[in-house]
């Protein structure tokens, strides 16, 4: 009998744990089970773990995709009780303790951890708006956004019609949260500082950058003082900040904001998330936003063997509001559930009840400007930007090489405004994060119907 056959027989007597999603929460849960007597299967439709907080820097040519994504297998190669499967789960059957897969054998489990994250929500307008307003949830989204931005400026360089030229030089960002603020400030800086000398027939200092926020202020999770600071900082960079006005329509020609049409070649959607369809198959405990209402130990009511963690879970914080979708929150929840499962398998004392915490609030606005609220402190400017960068670098899973590479890119940006990734690359796997390639300006969604992506890139 071979060693593989013996290992297979031994695994049949172990507790079978299936973890769906290799994001922050899923990886934290798996790592917490390192020394457990369990047979763990980690399922993800991608082969990489993605550091989502840096996606906007890929979209604006500061970083390259490989700097913020790490192969899952390399992160877990020392955990011999873990198998990684690059597959997509279709449905969860709680009654039969079975994960139904899109292809291949279904996965039976003793314990299930659902860490599927969230996807971009267009508030019921997915079919009409998603092809034209790019979300920012995957590597494919980020590279597509970069391509669309750069191609628009290339078209403007050759366009004799002043109206079309102005449209190609207009960018609209929808959503005034941390991602929307960060990418707006970075795009403004990118166009006016980095690209300004690259073109001869257009003046990119005249590029129009518009940030639309339906609420009364930017960064609503922060203090009003920091919201006002962010608005002033963006306006100082030439950004048009529109507050208190909703987007009521998006198409290939631009957006309608309130009663105004803004012609724009590039529209980025940085507002609204919802649970992924897989989480919705859990049943009656799914909220209208697609997130799963869980008990204090993150288990699904009536099913102590099924846990939901990270962005996919609806969890209330100490302030009475839903916990934000932050890496630190997801990691903390995943680690807790992993320890809880390990204790259950070992029949030892369970961890103390989970205690929600108030996470630090940090946001970047441009290359050396940010806001931060943590440990009772409130800071702005370069110190806040530096705190944001160091905190996120510490969370990055890519190891020392990735951190050094990112630091080198940041140092170059701070001193020269230069960026390395100003390339237009359009491999067939680039998608809009909801299953299809986003069409370019002037191209209808039907034109992309026959373009079959080789790999559907998304994130958890």
Helices and strands as residue ranges (DSSP letters): H 3-11, E 15-20, H 24-32, E 38-44, E 48-50, G 52-54, H 55-59, H 65-68, E 69-71, H 72-75, E 82-86, E 89-93, E 98-101, E 107-108, E 111-114, E 118-120, H 126-129, E 133-134, H 139-158, H 162-168, E 170-174, H 178-189, I 190-194, G 204-206, E 208-213, H 224-236, E 240-243, E 247-251, E 254-257, E 260-263, E 266-269, E 273-275, H 277-280, E 292-293, E 299-300, E 303-308, G 310-312, E 313-314, H 327-346, E 361-366, E 369-374, E 377-381, H 382-395, H 399-416, G 445-448
